[in-house]
Amino acid sequence: MSSKSHWVLAGVMLVSSSLSFAESIITTVFNVIESHKTESLLVLSGVDGHVYKTQSKSDDMKKYMASFKGKIVDLSFTKSGTDSIITGIRPVAPGEVDLQTMDLNHFQYNQLRQFAPTELKGLDQASEIFTDMLNDGDKRRSQCFKRAHMWAYDMWSNLGISSEKVFIFYTQRYIQLEEFEWWFHVAPVVTTKTEKYVVDGTFMKKPVTVDEWQHFFIKSDKVNCPLIKDYSQFTSGQFKKLCYLMLVPMYYLSPLDIERRDSPEHVTKDHWVLEELQDARRAFKDYDTTYEGLDNGKSTIKY
């Protein structure tokens, strides 16, 4: 395929040349979905959980974009409001990406290991934890799974509290109907004797129940996301439900970890990974001084 295929397919431009200030990302293409709302194809990124859009869903464009599913690509895009409009896409060349330091495939297949979250005294203690959480994470420049990882790590390292995380996964059906810009979100969860509370410092002003949290992110109190135990229930249920919830131990960083856990290889995580923490801390301002102790002089993973 010639280099021109980065920009043009069968004479159809990926995006109008009037758009400028292009950015780019190295990512896997998790899926390509046809929007039912606009004349767009929705390209789901495996690295940052974002949904990128084309400005055409012609048959040629569908075939072209579908050819990248499951592959590592260099994707160029421009911002138009909240939309990320694709301006170019190409497969990365052999050796262009160091897979030892940049784990791009967040969707290889994952099982819940036994894990005992710390039981808090009650909502008051959960509220104290929420108030003291580091909360300068900017959602415009950082991913939710990095903020959630550091909040969980802080609870463990500073307070000796083992927490869980809750993921909400939006299905293909929901993304098609709403053209939603993310396909998952995640936050830490703490446990009391009677309730589990989500501590999501970016979007909430206090600890909330899992039900309250899901209704906020699904934008309805009439839709309930089923709580699933295996990642395959999400991947195979794209047209059964609009969303799914999953609770996992605090060590699980991203959907990749869950997918591997529920795979036949059953790759569980039962410890913190230094390189993941080094990278995740970048979600916060002044991370190099706040988390100075995590430095080891080596380059970090970059998702």
C-alpha positions in Angstrom: 0.0 0.0 0.0 1.5 3.3 -1.0 2.1 6.1 1.5 -0.7 8.1 0.0 -3.1 5.6 1.6 -2.4 7.3 4.9 -4.6 10.1 3.6 -6.7 9.0 0.7 -8.7 6.0 -0.2 -10.3 5.6 -3.7 -10.1 9.3 -4.1 -12.1 10.0 -0.9 -10.3 12.3 1.6 -10.5 11.1 5.2 -11.2 14.7 6.3 -11.5 18.1 4.9 -8.1 19.9 4.5 -9.6 23.0 6.1 -9.0 21.4 9.5 -5.6 22.1 11.1 -3.5 21.5 14.1 -3.3 17.7 13.6 -2.3 15.5 16.5 -1.4 11.8 16.3 -1.4 8.7 18.5 0.1 5.2 18.2 -2.8 2.8 19.1 -4.4 -0.5 18.4 -7.8 -0.3 16.6 -10.2 -2.2 19.0 -13.2 -1.9 16.7 -14.8 0.1 13.9 -18.5 0.9 14.3 -20.9 2.6 12.0 -22.7 5.6 13.6 -26.5 5.6 13.5 -26.5 9.3 14.4 -24.2 11.0 11.7 -22.4 10.0 8.5 -19.4 8.8 10.5 -17.5 5.6 11.3 -16.4 5.4 14.9 -12.9 4.0 15.5 -12.3 2.7 19.0 -8.8 3.2 20.3 -7.2 0.5 22.3 -4.7 2.8 24.0 -6.7 5.7 25.5 -10.3 4.4 25.3 -11.2 7.3 23.0 -13.6 7.2 20.0 -12.2 8.8 16.8 -14.4 9.6 13.9 -14.3 9.7 10.1 -16.3 12.1 8.0 -17.6 9.4 5.7 -19.1 6.0 6.0 -19.0 5.0 2.4 -18.5 1.4 1.5 -14.9 2.0 0.5 -14.3 3.8 3.8 -15.9 1.0 5.8 -13.7 -1.6 4.1 -10.6 0.5 4.5 -11.0 1.3 8.2 -12.1 -2.3 9.0 -8.8 -3.5 7.6 -7.0 -1.9 10.6 -9.0 -3.8 13.3 -6.7 -5.4 15.8 -3.6 -3.7 14.2 -1.2 -1.2 15.6 -1.6 2.1 13.7 -0.4 5.7 13.6 -3.6 7.6 13.7 -3.7 11.4 12.9 -6.6 13.5 14.0 -7.8 17.0 14.6 -10.1 18.3 17.4 -13.5 19.8 16.4 -15.3 20.6 19.6 -15.4 17.3 21.5 -14.9 15.3 18.4 -11.6 13.8 17.3 -11.7 13.7 13.5 -9.4 11.3 11.7 -7.1 12.9 9.1 -4.9 9.9 8.4 -4.1 6.4 9.4 -1.4 3.9 8.6 -0.1 0.6 10.0 3.2 1.1 11.9 6.3 -0.3 10.3 8.1 -3.3 11.8 10.4 -2.1 14.6 8.8 1.4 14.7 7.2 0.7 18.1 9.1 -1.0 21.0 6.6 -3.4 22.3 8.7 -4.1 25.4 8.0 -0.6 26.7 4.7 0.3 25.0 2.0 -2.3 25.5 -0.5 -1.4 22.8 -2.8 -4.4 22.7 -5.3 -3.7 25.5 -7.7 -6.4 24.2 -6.2 -9.8 24.3 -8.5 -11.9 26.3 -9.0 -12.2 31.0 -10.8 -14.2 35.7 -11.3 -12.8 39.0 -8.7 -13.8 41.5 -9.6 -14.0 45.1 -9.2 -10.6 46.7 -10.3 -9.1 50.0 -10.9 -5.3 50.0 -10.5 -3.5 53.3 -13.8 -3.0 55.2 -14.1 0.7 56.2 -15.9 1.8 59.3 -18.6 3.6 57.3 -19.5 6.4 54.9 -17.7 9.0 57.1 -14.4 7.2 56.6 -15.0 7.0 52.9 -15.8 10.7 52.8 -12.5 11.5 54.6 -10.6 9.5 52.1 -12.4 11.3 49.2 -11.6 14.7 50.7 -7.9 13.9 51.1 -7.5 12.4 47.6 -5.0 14.1 45.3 -7.4 15.8 42.9 -5.5 18.0 40.4 -5.9 15.3 37.7 -7.0 17.1 34.5 -9.5 15.0 32.5 -8.5 16.9 29.4 -4.9 15.7 29.5 -5.1 12.4 31.4 -6.9 9.1 31.1 -9.4 7.9 33.8 -7.6 4.6 34.3 -4.3 6.4 35.2 -6.1 8.7 37.8 -7.9 5.7 39.2 -4.7 3.7 39.5 -2.9 6.4 41.5 -5.9 7.0 43.8 -6.0 3.3 44.6 -2.2 3.2 45.1 -2.4 6.2 47.4 -5.1 4.5 49.6 -2.9 1.4 49.8 0.5 3.1 50.3 -0.7 5.9 52.6 -3.5 4.3 54.5 -3.1 0.6 54.1 -6.5 0.3 52.4 -7.0 -2.3 49.7 -9.7 -1.1 47.3 -11.4 -2.3 44.2 -12.0 -0.6 40.9 -15.3 -0.4 39.0 -15.3 -0.3 35.2 -18.3 0.8 33.2 -18.1 -0.5 29.6 -20.3 1.0 26.9 -21.4 -1.4 24.2 -21.3 -0.9 20.5 -25.1 -0.4 20.5 -24.8 2.6 23.0 -21.9 4.1 21.1 -23.9 3.8 17.8 -26.9 5.5 19.3 -25.2 8.2 21.2 -21.8 8.7 19.3 -20.3 8.6 22.7 -16.7 9.7 22.9 -15.5 7.0 25.3 -16.2 3.3 25.5 -15.2 2.8 29.2 -14.6 4.7 32.4 -13.1 3.5 35.7 -12.8 4.7 39.3 -11.8 3.2 42.7 -14.3 1.6 45.0 -14.1 1.3 48.8 -16.2 -1.2 50.9 -18.1 -0.8 54.1 -20.1 -3.4 55.9 -23.3 -2.4 54.1 -22.3 -0.7 50.9 -19.7 -0.1 48.2 -18.8 3.5 47.4 -17.1 4.9 44.3 -14.6 7.6 44.9 -14.3 9.4 41.6 -12.6 12.7 42.4 -12.8 14.0 38.8 -16.6 13.8 38.3 -18.1 13.5 41.8 -18.1 15.8 44.9 -18.4 12.9 47.4 -18.4 9.1 47.5 -21.4 7.7 45.7 -22.9 4.2 45.5 -22.2 2.1 42.4 -25.8 2.6 41.3 -25.5 6.4 41.6 -22.2 6.4 39.7 -23.5 4.2 36.8 -26.6 6.3 36.4 -24.5 9.5 36.2 -22.3 8.0 33.4 -25.2 6.3 31.5 -27.1 9.6 31.8 -30.3 7.8 33.0 -31.7 6.3 36.1 -33.8 3.9 34.0 -30.9 2.0 32.5 -29.1 -0.5 34.7 -25.7 -1.9 33.6 -25.5 -5.6 34.6 -22.6 -6.5 36.9 -20.5 -9.1 35.0 -17.6 -11.3 36.2 -16.0 -12.2 32.8 -14.8 -9.8 30.1 -16.3 -12.0 27.4 -19.7 -11.1 28.7 -19.0 -7.6 27.5 -17.3 -8.5 24.2 -20.1 -11.0 23.2 -23.0 -8.8 24.5 -22.6 -5.7 22.3 -26.2 -5.8 21.3 -27.8 -7.3 24.4 -27.3 -4.3 26.7 -26.2 -0.7 26.6 -23.5 -1.0 29.2 -21.9 -3.4 31.7 -20.2 -3.0 35.1 -17.2 -4.9 36.4 -15.5 -4.9 39.8 -11.8 -5.8 39.9 -9.0 -5.7 42.5 -7.0 -2.5 42.7 -4.0 -3.8 40.8 -5.8 -4.0 37.4 -4.9 -0.9 35.4 -6.8 -1.2 32.2 -9.2 -3.4 30.1 -6.1 -5.2 28.8 -5.5 -6.6 32.3 -9.0 -7.8 32.7 -9.0 -9.4 29.3 -5.8 -11.3 30.0 -7.2 -12.4 33.4 -10.3 -13.9 31.7 -8.3 -15.5 28.9 -7.4 -19.2 28.8 -4.0 -18.2 30.0 -5.6 -16.8 33.1 -2.9 -14.0 33.7 -3.9 -12.5 37.1 -2.4 -9.4 38.8 -1.7 -9.6 42.5 0.9 -6.8 42.9 1.7 -3.2 41.8 3.8 -2.8 38.7 6.4 -0.1 39.1 6.5 0.9 35.4 2.7 1.2 35.4 2.7 3.5 38.5 5.5 5.6 36.9 3.4 6.2 33.9 0.0 6.6 35.7 1.4 9.3 38.0 1.7 11.6 35.0 -2.0 12.2 35.3 -1.3 14.6 38.1 0.4 18.0 38.3 3.9 18.0 39.7 4.0 14.2 39.6 7.8 14.1 39.6 7.9 15.6 43.1 4.6 14.2 44.4 5.7 10.6 43.5 9.4 11.1 43.5 9.9 7.7 45.2 8.6 5.9 42.2 11.5 7.1 40.0 14.1 4.5 39.1 15.9 6.3 36.2 14.3 4.2 33.5 11.9 5.3 30.8 8.3 4.7 31.6 5.5 2.9 29.7 3.4 5.4 27.7 -0.1 4.3 26.9 
